[in-house]
Amino acid sequence: MFNNKRLIGILLGAIAIVSLISYSLFNRTNNIVKSAVNETVSWTGRALSEPVNVVVRFVNSVDDLVNTFEENEALKSKIDQTYEMQVRIADLETENGKLRQELKLSETLSNFSSLHGTVISRNPDQWTETLMINVGSKQGVSENMAVMAGNGLIGRVIEVNPTSSKVLLLTSTQSADGMVSARIQIDEEEGNSAIGIISDYDPATKEYVMTQVSPDAKVKKGNMVITSGLGGVIPSTLLIGEVTSTEMDAYGLFQTVRVKPAGEMTDIRFVTVILREGGESE
C-alpha cells in the first residue's frame, strides 16, 4: 500500500514538472524555467558549433594559402618574363647601335669596296687573338684583307674558307703577323706625319703600342693614327686610333707612342672587310 502511494506521488510530481516545462515553453511570458531552458539550449548549440567553426576557419585559411601561393607563382612567372624581355631589349638596342656604327663606317669608306660580315665564333682561350666571321671566298674575301669594326681597324684575314674566314686581331700578343705599318697625322693642314709600326697591345691599358717613330716627330695627344699602306698588305688611310701619350724608348733612339683603338675591341659582333680600293680592278 505504501509503495503504491509512493509511486502515485512520483508520477504526479513528474506530470507536474512536465506540465510546468510545457507551460514555460509555450507561454510568451518570460520566467526562470524558460530562461534556464533557453540558456541550456544556447550553450549546447555554441558548444557543438564551435568545433565546426574551427574546422571551417581552418579550411578557409588553407584555401587562402593555396590561392596566395598560386598567385605568387603567377607573379614570379610574369616577373621572369619581364626580366627576359628587358634583357632582350637591351641586347637589341646594343646590336642596333653596332649596326649603326658599321653603317656610318661604310659611309666613310667611300674609297673602298667593302663587305659586311658577322662574327660567328670567338674562342675564349684566344679572345684577343682571333675570331671567325661568316664571309669567305664565295663572297670575294681573300687573305690579308683588312677588317674593321666600329670606327677603326681591328685586324686582317689570315685564313679563308668558302663561307667563313679567320681574322687575326691587332690585340694579338702571340703573333708578330699582327703588326701594321701606321702613320700619325701630326699636322693635317701641312700634311706632316710620322711613320711607325703598331707592334704590340697592352691589355692593362687597352692601348696599342706604336714603335719606330722618329724622335724628331712632334707627336701630340689627340693626333689620329691611320694605316700607311707601306706594309703592302693593309691599304692606306684606314683609321686605327688616337694618340694618348708618347715617350722615348729605352735606347733613346725612337719614340714609343700609345694609341687608343678606334675600333671595337671587346664586344665585336659585326665587321667590315675591305675588299679593295675603289677604282681598282678585281
Phi, psi and omega in degrees: 000316181295321181293323179295319179295322181293320179296319178296322179295318180296319180295317180296321179296319179296318179298320181295318180294317179296319179297320180295317179295319180296316179298320181292323182289321184268349180274133182289338182286142181279139177211176186293317182296315180297319180295318180297318179296315180297318179296319179298314179297318181296314180297318178299318179297317179294319181297323180281326185279335184299312177300323178296317179297322178298315179297318180297315179297321179296316179298317179296321179295317178298319179297316177297321180295318178297317179297319179297318179298315180296318178296320179297317178296320178296319179294319178299319179297318179293322179296317178300318179296323178294316178299316179299319179294319179297317179297317180296317180296316179299318180294320179294323178296318178297316180297320179297318179297320180290325176295323177295321177298316180295324178294317177296321178297319180299324180293329180276346181261046184293339181273001183232153170269129186230163180223130180270142178217172181237141177288126182252341177199151178206109184293124179303328179287340180237036189303319182265007185255301186219166171207163179250140178239162190267025175232145183215210185297329179296335178263004177097010180279140175223168183297149177075006175288142180287145179234131182238155176209142185071245180242003186214176180290135178240346180166198179215160181284129179242350179209133184235131173243171181305318183235012179207163180213152175258137182245128173271123185276154175293342179279000181297135176244003183253345183231131176285349179292347181278356181291144183226135174286129186227162179232133176264124178277096183282313180221101184294325182294318180269352179077018179285144180205167178229134183263144176198192182231130170282101190248350184203169178223134180257103182294338180291318180259353182057048180229149171282152175248117181256124182244178178065025179273133183306136179292341180273349181291132182271072182280135181234157175299133180101346176298141180274145180244127181231168176288145181267336183081358184284343180286347179077006181242304180268131178295164183277165174069016174276132184290133177252311181176202185227138181294132177250329179196164179213149178202162177283148179287180185296336182262354180071021183262325182224164174270145171251122187246133176267134185233125175280122183299139175271335181275164177289131184248336186252294184268070181274116180245323182234145180227163174234120180266128178275108184283314181191167175284145180300137179097340178283152177278163181297000000 
